[in-house]
Amino acid sequence: MTSQVSSPAEQADGADDASESVVGEQRIMSDASGVPGAPGVPGEKEVRRLDRVIIRFAGDSGDGMQLTGDRFTSETASFGNDLSTLPNFPAEIRAPAGTLPGVSSFQLHFADHDILTPGDAPNVLVAMNPAALKANIGDVPRGADIIVNTDEFTKRPMAKVGYLTSPLEDGSLDAYQLHPVPLTTLTIEALKEFGLSRKEAERSKNMFALGLLSWMYHRPTEGTENFLRTKFAKKPNIAEANVAAFRAGWNFGETTEDFAVSYEVAPATTAFPTGTYRNISGNLALSYGLIAAAHQADLPLYLGSYPITPASDILHELSRHKNFGVRTFQAEDEIAAIGAALGASFGGSLAVTTTSGPGVALKSETIGLAVSLELPLLVVAIQRGGPSTGLPTKTEQADLLQAMYGRNGEAPVPIVAPRTPADCFDAAIEAARIAITYRTPVFLLSDGYLANGSEPWRIPEPHELPDLGVQFASGPNHQLADGTDVFWPYKRDPHTLARPWAVPGTPGLEHRIGGIEKQDGTGNISYDPANHDFMVRTRQAKIDGIEVPDLVVDDPDGARTLVLGWGSTYGPITAAVRRLRTGGHPIAQAHLGNINPFPRNLGEVLKRYDKVVVPEMNLGQLATLLRAKYLIDAHSYNQVNGMPFKAEQLATALKEAIDA
């Protein structure tokens, strides 16, 4: 979905996630009208205008909560709201039905202004069964709306998750606005004419719920109906059944007395610069960034990959773009995948391998080989909870030190980390720039939160993209004492220290490759101690000399405390900082996108502040690097529960740091 924004503007610092409650409410009265083309009963219903809403859909893995959330998100993006999403699902393909480990959820925060996170607490929870209610009720604030599928609240499903009495009847939900809806029964009734079995009809109850929420928040409907007809094009009866369930949900909201109020959240026309926008996830943005980088470098793009959560979507997406010169190879294992990618780099391609933490461990030897060969290679690591298999579908930032040091010998590798789903596009281009310019493997460290989350992204104009043009070696580059012109594969550019990139098959450019140490210049095998010392120090100097942007510090009040983050903590940190400033507490903020090498001004920035707080979804890995390099007392604030930080949680911790 794309949408046009016609006028640029900036949102004031305090107008984002300063409060997770629904604020700025206005009330109007209107005549309700049904879905276009569907029957509806007109009647006067109250419409309230809100500036933001947080909705969470929750149910079994088989209830289609991710699809439901994705469709609501797409329509919200096409409507023009700013948004941020948080999908959350089990690691099992089909976890036991009706159990707490099997609950899948999708949270969406959308607003008429600039927002930064999926929100701390949902204003609306849609619970498809008792497990979904129990797993999520702890996050729901008092007074919020809870829509439950009453058909599932029978004795056995409730007992399975420990409910001794029905929460719909025992008063435990009295603090909430409870909306009991027999979603399954209503869906089956709406689909009688399609001749489906009960089981087939039940599968459409998520579309009934989507229709109800679409009515409740005035979301567009045409896109979802078109999507359903396209998705089930080979099964037109199923397609029309889903459309009918969707419309039935809309009409139920319009006609039932239980939903006397609907809500409007205006488009965020003042939040973004002028341009064409679309909703995009981190993995999709990263895929597009890789394609754009290859185009700007005029190189074929090659992906050698082995499927692993949460990186597999990049392989799936790039495999669709052969028309852009993209070649994808699904290898038999992680080692073969990176070996193929490194071979493609030797052959003159922009080579990429994608993985997550366990795969990085398997790829480490070949990454070291790429360091020795000094060839460009993008290692895209989408971090997840560890160690070992860990939490495959949950997020973490615990692979930073692995990326920094997880190889034998002195094998320095640049590290780039995106901060938002949309920023994954720019991070991919930045990683490609470094790899191509300095002839080195580069780590691109994203994580599960960014990979699966989504937000609006302004599609860049072609002239806004950097020129990544490559100058391949084309002939001899060194003259011997006897006057003979020869090619030296390790004769370096004096500015970047990069060696020439010689495409195999070019006459006169034959040279050795392999993991044994090379002689400076000639590239011959060398066991000379002095040469090895020189080559190790030169490879390190090449990485240290990479030109990266200076660190930008946001400090309007001359604060004494700096909060420094990296990667996906950007949204929660920025939301927390805005909360504190709204409350009159001065605090400075900076965020690292380049971690190796650090920005050249980082040391000077750190020395300006009495206290530096580093929030991380690990046990303090960036803080460890900062303490070691800059000898500062970096204060860690850590979380490793598989979920992103909440803005309120960070705001409380940062206020304590300021007060201390």
MARPA-470659 format. One line per field, with one value per residue (C-alpha): residue in one letter; x negated, z negated, y. Coordinates in nm, 2 decimals. Layout:
N
residuo [a_...]
px [X_...]
pz [Z_...]
py [Y_...]
//
This chain:
660
residuo [m_t_s_q_v_s_s_p_a_e_q_a_d_g_a_d_d_a_s_e_s_v_v_g_e_q_r_i_m_s_d_a_s_g_v_p_g_a_p_g_v_p_g_e_k_e_v_r_r_l_d_r_v_i_i_r_f_a_g_d_s_g_d_g_m_q_l_t_g_d_r_f_t_s_e_t_a_s_f_g_n_d_l_s_t_l_p_n_f_p_a_e_i_r_a_p_a_g_t_l_p_g_v_s_s_f_q_l_h_f_a_d_h_d_i_l_t_p_g_d_a_p_n_v_l_v_a_m_n_p_a_a_l_k_a_n_i_g_d_v_p_r_g_a_d_i_i_v_n_t_d_e_f_t_k_r_p_m_a_k_v_g_y_l_t_s_p_l_e_d_g_s_l_d_a_y_q_l_h_p_v_p_l_t_t_l_t_i_e_a_l_k_e_f_g_l_s_r_k_e_a_e_r_s_k_n_m_f_a_l_g_l_l_s_w_m_y_h_r_p_t_e_g_t_e_n_f_l_r_t_k_f_a_k_k_p_n_i_a_e_a_n_v_a_a_f_r_a_g_w_n_f_g_e_t_t_e_d_f_a_v_s_y_e_v_a_p_a_t_t_a_f_p_t_g_t_y_r_n_i_s_g_n_l_a_l_s_y_g_l_i_a_a_a_h_q_a_d_l_p_l_y_l_g_s_y_p_i_t_p_a_s_d_i_l_h_e_l_s_r_h_k_n_f_g_v_r_t_f_q_a_e_d_e_i_a_a_i_g_a_a_l_g_a_s_f_g_g_s_l_a_v_t_t_t_s_g_p_g_v_a_l_k_s_e_t_i_g_l_a_v_s_l_e_l_p_l_l_v_v_a_i_q_r_g_g_p_s_t_g_l_p_t_k_t_e_q_a_d_l_l_q_a_m_y_g_r_n_g_e_a_p_v_p_i_v_a_p_r_t_p_a_d_c_f_d_a_a_i_e_a_a_r_i_a_i_t_y_r_t_p_v_f_l_l_s_d_g_y_l_a_n_g_s_e_p_w_r_i_p_e_p_h_e_l_p_d_l_g_v_q_f_a_s_g_p_n_h_q_l_a_d_g_t_d_v_f_w_p_y_k_r_d_p_h_t_l_a_r_p_w_a_v_p_g_t_p_g_l_e_h_r_i_g_g_i_e_k_q_d_g_t_g_n_i_s_y_d_p_a_n_h_d_f_m_v_r_t_r_q_a_k_i_d_g_i_e_v_p_d_l_v_v_d_d_p_d_g_a_r_t_l_v_l_g_w_g_s_t_y_g_p_i_t_a_a_v_r_r_l_r_t_g_g_h_p_i_a_q_a_h_l_g_n_i_n_p_f_p_r_n_l_g_e_v_l_k_r_y_d_k_v_v_v_p_e_m_n_l_g_q_l_a_t_l_l_r_a_k_y_l_i_d_a_h_s_y_n_q_v_n_g_m_p_f_k_a_e_q_l_a_t_a_l_k_e_a_i_d_a]
px [0.00_-0.13_0.01_-0.08_-0.17_-0.15_-0.32_-0.63_-0.62_-0.79_-0.62_-0.71_-0.92_-0.64_-0.37_-0.46_-0.44_-0.42_-0.13_-0.01_0.35_0.59_0.59_0.72_1.06_1.34_1.70_1.93_2.24_2.29_2.52_2.35_2.33_2.24_1.95_1.98_2.20_2.30_2.63_2.64_2.89_2.84_2.86_2.72_2.40_2.14_1.80_1.51_1.19_0.87_0.51_0.38_0.48_0.30_0.47_0.36_0.51_0.44_0.54_0.40_0.13_0.40_0.64_0.47_0.38_0.07_0.27_0.54_0.29_0.11_0.44_0.54_0.19_0.20_0.54_0.41_0.10_0.31_0.52_0.21_0.17_-0.18_-0.21_-0.44_-0.38_-0.49_-0.41_-0.47_-0.43_-0.54_-0.85_-0.66_-0.49_-0.17_-0.19_0.07_0.41_0.55_0.23_0.04_-0.28_-0.06_0.07_-0.01_0.05_0.01_0.00_0.05_0.00_0.14_0.18_0.23_-0.12_-0.48_-0.51_-0.81_-0.70_-0.42_-0.30_-0.34_0.01_0.31_0.62_0.81_0.74_0.91_0.89_1.00_0.98_0.91_0.53_0.51_0.69_0.48_0.15_0.22_0.44_0.14_0.05_0.40_0.46_0.78_1.06_0.94_1.17_1.16_1.34_1.36_1.49_1.74_1.77_1.43_1.49_1.62_1.51_1.23_1.05_1.06_0.94_0.65_0.50_0.60_0.93_1.13_1.42_1.52_1.34_1.64_1.87_1.66_1.60_1.23_1.28_1.50_1.22_1.23_1.49_1.58_1.74_1.85_1.90_1.98_1.74_1.74_2.12_2.17_1.92_2.07_2.42_2.29_2.14_2.43_2.50_2.15_2.19_1.88_1.82_1.82_1.44_1.39_1.63_1.47_1.14_1.30_1.37_1.05_1.20_1.52_1.30_1.11_1.44_1.56_1.24_1.23_1.58_1.48_1.19_1.31_1.05_1.08_1.22_1.15_0.79_0.87_1.15_0.91_0.64_0.87_0.99_0.63_0.50_0.77_0.80_0.78_1.06_1.32_1.58_1.33_1.24_1.60_1.67_1.39_1.52_1.86_1.72_1.53_1.85_2.05_1.81_1.84_2.22_2.23_2.04_2.27_2.59_2.53_2.61_2.29_2.08_2.24_1.92_1.68_1.35_1.17_0.79_0.71_0.42_0.08_0.04_-0.18_-0.42_-0.62_-0.81_-0.65_-0.67_-0.52_-0.49_-0.42_-0.41_-0.73_-0.88_-1.24_-1.33_-1.15_-1.32_-1.65_-1.58_-1.50_-1.81_-2.03_-1.87_-1.91_-2.28_-2.35_-2.19_-2.39_-2.71_-2.61_-2.68_-2.47_-2.33_-2.40_-2.25_-2.38_-2.15_-2.02_-1.67_-1.67_-1.42_-1.39_-1.61_-1.43_-1.20_-1.50_-1.57_-1.20_-1.18_-1.50_-1.41_-1.12_-1.34_-1.53_-1.43_-1.67_-1.97_-1.92_-2.04_-1.94_-2.09_-1.93_-2.22_-2.22_-2.37_-2.50_-2.86_-2.78_-2.57_-2.85_-3.10_-2.89_-2.84_-3.22_-3.28_-3.03_-3.21_-3.54_-3.35_-3.25_-2.90_-2.77_-2.75_-2.52_-2.46_-2.17_-2.14_-2.08_-2.30_-2.35_-2.42_-2.68_-2.87_-2.88_-2.98_-3.27_-3.55_-3.45_-3.40_-3.77_-3.86_-3.68_-3.89_-4.20_-4.10_-3.98_-3.67_-3.34_-3.07_-2.76_-2.68_-2.32_-2.25_-1.89_-1.94_-1.72_-1.71_-1.99_-2.21_-2.19_-1.83_-1.72_-1.41_-1.38_-1.09_-1.18_-1.41_-1.75_-2.07_-2.31_-2.52_-2.72_-3.03_-3.00_-3.00_-3.29_-3.52_-3.37_-3.65_-4.00_-4.29_-4.28_-3.99_-3.83_-3.49_-3.28_-2.94_-2.63_-2.31_-1.97_-1.75_-1.40_-1.23_-1.25_-1.61_-1.70_-1.69_-1.96_-2.16_-2.18_-2.31_-2.56_-2.69_-2.73_-2.92_-3.17_-3.21_-3.27_-3.49_-3.71_-3.70_-3.59_-3.31_-3.06_-2.81_-2.46_-2.31_-1.93_-1.70_-1.36_-1.18_-1.29_-1.27_-0.90_-0.79_-0.67_-0.62_-0.56_-0.86_-0.91_-1.02_-1.34_-1.39_-1.67_-1.88_-1.88_-2.07_-2.45_-2.68_-2.84_-3.02_-3.31_-3.64_-3.76_-4.12_-4.18_-4.56_-4.90_-4.94_-5.31_-5.64_-5.93_-6.29_-6.36_-6.08_-5.83_-5.46_-5.28_-4.96_-4.99_-4.66_-4.75_-4.88_-4.66_-4.48_-4.67_-4.35_-4.12_-4.39_-4.16_-4.33_-4.22_-3.91_-4.02_-3.75_-3.86_-3.92_-4.07_-4.39_-4.70_-4.53_-4.58_-4.65_-4.64_-4.35_-4.32_-4.33_-4.71_-4.87_-4.97_-5.28_-5.21_-5.17_-5.25_-4.99_-5.23_-5.21_-5.42_-5.52_-5.75_-5.68_-5.74_-5.51_-5.23_-5.26_-5.24_-4.94_-4.75_-4.81_-4.72_-4.39_-4.30_-4.41_-4.18_-3.88_-3.98_-4.01_-3.66_-3.48_-3.15_-2.92_-2.99_-2.76_-2.47_-2.36_-2.01_-2.06_-1.84_-1.87_-2.24_-2.18_-2.43_-2.30_-2.33_-2.14_-2.33_-2.17_-2.22_-2.00_-1.63_-1.63_-1.60_-1.22_-1.17_-1.46_-1.34_-0.99_-1.12_-1.34_-1.03_-0.84_-1.11_-1.15_-0.78_-0.80_-1.08_-1.37_-1.67_-1.84_-2.06_-2.02_-2.25_-2.22_-2.49_-2.44_-2.81_-2.96_-3.28_-3.45_-3.28_-3.22_-3.54_-3.37_-3.22_-3.50_-3.46_-3.08_-3.10_-3.34_-3.09_-2.84_-2.85_-2.66_-2.61_-2.33_-2.33_-2.00_-2.05_-1.86_-2.16_-2.37_-2.58_-2.78_-2.80_-2.86_-3.16_-3.31_-3.26_-3.43_-3.72_-3.78_-3.70_-3.75_-3.42_-3.18_-2.89_-2.58_-2.40_-2.03_-1.95_-1.67_-1.68_-1.32_-1.27_-1.06_-1.15_-1.18_-0.87_-0.89_-0.75_-0.99_-1.29_-1.16_-1.14_-1.50_-1.64_-1.47_-1.63_-1.97_-1.91_-1.80_-2.10]
pz [0.00_0.08_-0.01_0.08_-0.18_-0.03_-0.28_-0.50_-0.87_-1.19_-1.50_-1.83_-2.07_-2.32_-2.09_-2.04_-2.30_-2.59_-2.72_-2.60_-2.69_-2.43_-2.44_-2.24_-2.22_-2.03_-1.99_-1.68_-1.58_-1.24_-1.05_-1.03_-0.68_-0.59_-0.39_-0.02_0.15_-0.17_-0.36_-0.67_-0.90_-0.92_-1.26_-1.46_-1.64_-1.83_-1.66_-1.87_-1.73_-1.88_-1.82_-1.86_-1.93_-2.03_-1.92_-1.99_-1.82_-2.00_-1.95_-1.86_-1.60_-1.36_-1.42_-1.16_-1.40_-1.20_-0.88_-1.06_-1.20_-0.87_-0.68_-0.95_-0.92_-0.54_-0.54_-0.82_-0.61_-0.30_-0.51_-0.60_-0.97_-1.12_-1.26_-1.43_-1.47_-1.70_-1.57_-1.84_-1.76_-1.89_-1.76_-1.68_-1.34_-1.51_-1.89_-2.10_-2.04_-2.34_-2.54_-2.66_-2.46_-2.15_-2.17_-1.87_-1.88_-1.67_-1.82_-1.61_-1.73_-1.48_-1.52_-1.35_-1.44_-1.46_-1.68_-1.76_-1.92_-1.89_-2.23_-2.58_-2.65_-2.42_-2.43_-2.27_-2.31_-2.08_-2.25_-2.04_-2.33_-2.70_-2.64_-2.45_-2.72_-3.00_-2.81_-2.74_-3.02_-3.22_-2.96_-2.93_-3.13_-3.33_-3.13_-2.80_-2.56_-2.56_-2.28_-2.35_-2.14_-2.39_-2.19_-2.31_-2.68_-2.76_-3.05_-2.88_-2.71_-3.03_-3.24_-3.00_-3.09_-3.46_-3.47_-3.75_-3.68_-3.38_-3.37_-3.17_-3.46_-3.79_-3.80_-3.73_-3.42_-3.58_-3.55_-3.17_-2.90_-2.81_-2.48_-2.46_-2.10_-1.98_-1.68_-1.58_-1.58_-1.40_-1.13_-1.07_-1.05_-0.80_-0.57_-0.56_-0.19_-0.09_-0.17_-0.38_-0.66_-1.01_-1.03_-0.70_-0.81_-1.15_-0.98_-0.87_-1.22_-1.20_-0.91_-1.11_-1.38_-1.13_-0.98_-1.33_-1.41_-1.07_-1.14_-1.49_-1.36_-1.02_-0.83_-0.45_-0.32_0.05_0.01_-0.22_0.01_0.31_0.11_0.02_0.37_0.49_0.22_0.28_0.66_0.72_0.47_0.55_0.31_0.02_0.13_0.13_-0.20_-0.36_-0.21_-0.34_-0.69_-0.68_-0.57_-0.84_-1.11_-0.98_-0.98_-1.32_-1.46_-1.28_-1.40_-1.75_-2.06_-2.23_-2.01_-2.04_-1.96_-1.68_-1.65_-1.40_-1.39_-1.12_-0.87_-0.99_-0.72_-0.93_-1.05_-0.74_-0.46_-0.12_0.08_0.16_-0.14_-0.19_-0.49_-0.51_-0.75_-0.84_-0.63_-0.33_-0.36_-0.39_-0.08_0.12_-0.02_0.11_0.45_0.46_0.35_0.63_0.88_0.76_0.78_1.12_0.99_0.99_0.65_0.52_0.21_0.06_-0.22_-0.44_-0.59_-0.96_-1.17_-1.16_-0.84_-0.60_-0.47_-0.30_-0.10_-0.01_0.10_0.31_0.49_0.64_0.81_1.09_1.32_1.12_1.17_0.84_0.80_0.49_0.38_0.09_-0.02_-0.21_-0.52_-0.66_-0.57_-0.21_-0.19_-0.29_-0.08_0.23_0.14_0.10_0.43_0.60_0.45_0.60_0.93_0.91_0.76_0.46_0.24_-0.06_-0.31_-0.56_-0.89_-1.27_-1.57_-1.54_-1.17_-1.24_-1.45_-1.16_-0.92_-1.13_-0.96_-0.61_-0.75_-0.86_-0.51_-0.36_-0.60_-0.47_-0.10_-0.16_0.06_0.01_-0.15_-0.34_-0.64_-0.74_-1.09_-1.22_-1.59_-1.81_-2.16_-2.24_-2.32_-2.09_-1.95_-2.23_-2.14_-1.76_-1.72_-1.99_-1.97_-2.13_-2.08_-2.22_-1.91_-1.91_-2.06_-1.84_-1.54_-1.68_-1.79_-1.69_-1.47_-1.52_-1.50_-1.45_-1.20_-1.23_-1.06_-1.03_-1.19_-1.08_-1.28_-1.16_-1.42_-1.27_-1.02_-0.75_-0.84_-0.73_-0.37_-0.44_-0.66_-0.37_-0.14_-0.40_-0.46_-0.08_-0.06_-0.32_-0.18_0.18_0.09_-0.16_-0.03_-0.35_-0.49_-0.68_-0.95_-0.92_-1.26_-1.26_-1.50_-1.52_-1.64_-1.33_-1.09_-1.16_-1.27_-1.03_-0.98_-0.70_-0.47_-0.22_0.11_0.21_0.54_0.75_0.74_0.36_0.36_0.33_0.62_0.53_0.86_0.86_1.03_1.11_1.17_1.54_1.59_1.42_1.12_1.03_1.21_1.10_1.08_1.43_1.58_1.60_1.55_1.32_1.12_0.74_0.59_0.24_0.36_0.17_0.23_0.02_-0.11_-0.19_-0.21_0.00_0.24_0.61_0.70_0.99_1.17_1.26_1.62_1.68_1.88_1.68_1.34_1.23_0.86_0.56_0.32_0.00_-0.38_-0.43_-0.50_-0.19_-0.13_-0.12_0.24_0.43_0.26_0.25_-0.04_-0.33_-0.67_-0.74_-1.10_-1.01_-0.71_-0.92_-1.18_-0.90_-0.73_-1.06_-1.15_-0.80_-0.80_-1.14_-1.02_-0.71_-0.94_-1.18_-0.89_-0.75_-0.71_-0.90_-0.99_-1.32_-1.61_-1.63_-1.98_-2.06_-2.37_-2.36_-2.73_-2.81_-3.01_-3.23_-3.15_-2.80_-2.70_-2.42_-2.22_-1.92_-1.69_-1.76_-2.10_-1.91_-1.92_-2.29_-2.39_-2.19_-2.32_-2.68_-2.62_-2.49_-2.80_-3.03_-2.85_-2.85_-3.23_-3.25_-3.29_-3.07_-2.91_-2.60_-2.34_-2.08_-1.88_-1.71_-1.36_-1.30_-1.57_-1.42_-1.37_-1.61_-1.49_-1.54_-1.77_-2.01_-2.27_-2.28_-2.31_-2.60_-2.80_-2.79_-3.02_-3.39_-3.33_-3.02_-3.03_-2.77_-2.74_-2.56_-2.50_-2.63_-2.94_-2.85_-2.53_-2.39_-2.74_-2.77_-2.44_-2.55_-2.89_-2.73_-2.45_-2.62_-2.99_-3.09_-3.35_-3.12_-3.31_-3.16_-3.16_-3.03_-2.94_-2.79_-2.79_-2.42_-2.40_-2.31_-2.58_-2.68_-2.67_-3.03_-3.16_-3.01_-3.11_-3.48_-3.46_-3.29_-3.55_-3.83_-3.65_-3.62_-3.99_-4.11]
py [0.00_0.35_0.69_1.05_1.31_1.66_1.89_1.85_1.93_1.82_1.69_1.85_1.64_1.60_1.48_1.12_0.84_1.08_0.88_0.54_0.62_0.75_1.13_1.42_1.27_1.45_1.34_1.37_1.20_1.04_0.81_0.47_0.32_-0.03_-0.17_-0.06_-0.32_-0.48_-0.45_-0.23_-0.08_0.30_0.45_0.73_0.62_0.82_0.87_0.97_1.12_0.99_1.09_0.73_0.37_0.05_-0.27_-0.63_-0.93_-1.26_-1.62_-1.96_-2.00_-2.13_-1.85_-1.62_-1.34_-1.24_-1.22_-1.02_-0.78_-0.75_-0.66_-0.41_-0.26_-0.24_-0.06_0.18_0.25_0.32_0.56_0.76_0.70_0.67_0.32_0.07_-0.30_-0.59_-0.94_-1.21_-1.57_-1.92_-2.09_-2.41_-2.43_-2.55_-2.52_-2.71_-2.55_-2.36_-2.35_-2.05_-2.14_-2.16_-1.80_-1.58_-1.20_-0.89_-0.54_-0.23_0.13_0.39_0.77_1.10_1.21_1.08_0.77_0.55_0.22_-0.04_0.10_-0.02_-0.14_-0.21_0.00_-0.29_-0.66_-0.91_-1.25_-1.54_-1.80_-1.83_-1.88_-1.56_-1.37_-1.51_-1.46_-1.09_-0.96_-0.86_-0.59_-0.45_-0.13_-0.07_0.07_-0.08_-0.26_-0.64_-0.83_-1.20_-1.49_-1.63_-1.95_-2.07_-2.00_-2.34_-2.56_-2.76_-2.46_-2.26_-2.55_-2.60_-2.26_-2.27_-2.08_-2.24_-2.01_-1.82_-1.48_-1.35_-1.41_-1.41_-1.03_-1.05_-0.84_-0.57_-0.31_-0.34_-0.26_-0.62_-0.70_-1.07_-1.17_-1.52_-1.48_-1.85_-1.88_-1.55_-1.65_-1.99_-1.83_-1.57_-1.84_-2.08_-2.01_-2.12_-2.48_-2.50_-2.75_-2.62_-2.64_-2.46_-2.18_-2.14_-2.05_-1.73_-1.60_-1.39_-1.21_-1.15_-1.00_-0.79_-0.65_-0.56_-0.37_-0.21_-0.07_0.03_0.24_0.34_0.15_0.12_-0.21_-0.23_-0.33_-0.62_-0.75_-0.74_-0.91_-1.20_-1.25_-1.25_-1.48_-1.73_-1.68_-2.06_-2.11_-1.85_-2.00_-1.96_-1.61_-1.50_-1.67_-1.47_-1.15_-1.23_-1.30_-0.97_-0.78_-0.96_-0.84_-0.48_-0.50_-0.66_-0.36_-0.12_-0.28_-0.43_-0.23_-0.35_-0.13_0.21_0.40_0.39_0.59_0.80_0.85_1.11_1.06_1.18_1.44_1.66_1.40_1.32_1.50_1.51_1.19_0.85_0.62_0.25_0.02_-0.18_-0.44_-0.45_-0.76_-0.63_-0.29_-0.47_-0.67_-0.36_-0.19_-0.48_-0.46_-0.08_-0.11_-0.36_-0.13_0.17_-0.04_-0.18_-0.53_-0.85_-0.94_-1.29_-1.43_-1.75_-1.85_-2.13_-2.08_-1.97_-1.77_-1.47_-1.41_-1.64_-1.37_-1.20_-1.52_-1.54_-1.18_-1.16_-1.48_-1.29_-1.03_-1.21_-0.92_-0.70_-0.93_-1.10_-1.46_-1.66_-1.99_-2.20_-2.41_-2.73_-2.57_-2.24_-2.32_-2.39_-2.08_-1.84_-2.03_-1.98_-1.61_-1.56_-1.73_-1.50_-1.20_-1.33_-1.35_-0.99_-0.99_-0.80_-1.10_-1.15_-1.42_-1.41_-1.58_-1.55_-1.62_-2.00_-1.96_-1.69_-1.94_-2.18_-1.91_-1.78_-1.97_-1.84_-1.49_-1.51_-1.63_-1.33_-1.11_-1.27_-1.25_-0.89_-0.93_-0.75_-0.96_-0.87_-1.09_-1.01_-1.14_-1.10_-1.15_-1.36_-1.50_-1.74_-1.92_-2.22_-2.25_-2.02_-1.82_-1.84_-1.61_-1.36_-1.06_-0.99_-0.79_-1.05_-1.12_-0.79_-0.94_-1.24_-1.02_-0.81_-1.10_-1.43_-1.55_-1.69_-1.46_-1.08_-1.06_-0.72_-0.67_-0.35_-0.36_-0.16_-0.17_-0.03_0.15_0.11_-0.12_0.15_0.22_-0.13_0.00_0.26_0.03_-0.22_0.05_0.17_-0.18_-0.23_0.10_-0.01_-0.36_-0.24_0.06_-0.11_-0.47_-0.63_-0.84_-0.63_-0.74_-0.59_-0.65_-0.63_-0.83_-1.00_-0.69_-0.49_-0.78_-0.85_-0.50_-0.25_0.13_0.38_0.43_0.71_0.55_0.74_0.90_0.74_1.06_1.04_0.71_0.72_0.62_0.29_0.25_-0.01_0.03_-0.33_-0.40_-0.40_-0.44_-0.43_-0.20_-0.24_-0.22_-0.44_-0.32_-0.46_-0.26_-0.55_-0.45_-0.70_-0.72_-0.72_-0.83_-0.69_-0.35_-0.11_0.21_0.47_0.63_0.33_0.06_-0.16_-0.41_-0.43_-0.63_-0.85_-1.04_-1.40_-1.45_-1.10_-1.16_-1.08_-1.06_-1.42_-1.44_-1.67_-1.69_-1.89_-1.86_-1.88_-1.55_-1.35_-1.14_-0.77_-0.66_-0.97_-1.19_-1.48_-1.72_-1.59_-1.73_-1.44_-1.31_-0.95_-0.97_-1.13_-0.86_-0.60_-0.76_-0.80_-0.43_-0.32_-0.50_-0.35_0.00_-0.05_-0.10_0.17_0.41_0.36_0.69_0.69_0.98_1.16_1.08_1.32_1.42_1.54_1.77_2.08_2.15_2.10_1.78_1.60_1.25_1.09_0.78_0.60_0.32_0.10_-0.10_-0.15_0.03_0.36_0.37_0.29_0.52_0.81_0.77_0.76_1.07_1.26_1.16_1.28_1.61_1.67_1.63_1.88_1.64_1.73_1.43_1.39_1.12_0.96_0.65_0.44_0.31_0.23_0.02_-0.09_0.15_0.38_0.74_0.95_1.19_0.93_0.96_1.34_1.31_1.06_1.29_1.57_1.40_1.31_0.99_0.76_0.51_0.23_0.03_-0.30_-0.62_-0.82_-0.81_-0.51_-0.58_-0.23_-0.10_-0.34_-0.21_0.15_0.09_-0.09_0.17_0.50_0.42_0.56_0.42_0.33_0.24_-0.06_-0.11_-0.45_-0.68_-1.03_-1.15_-1.18_-0.86_-0.50_-0.23_-0.04_0.34_0.37_0.12_0.31_0.65_0.53_0.39_0.70_0.93_0.73_0.78_1.16_1.19_0.99]
//
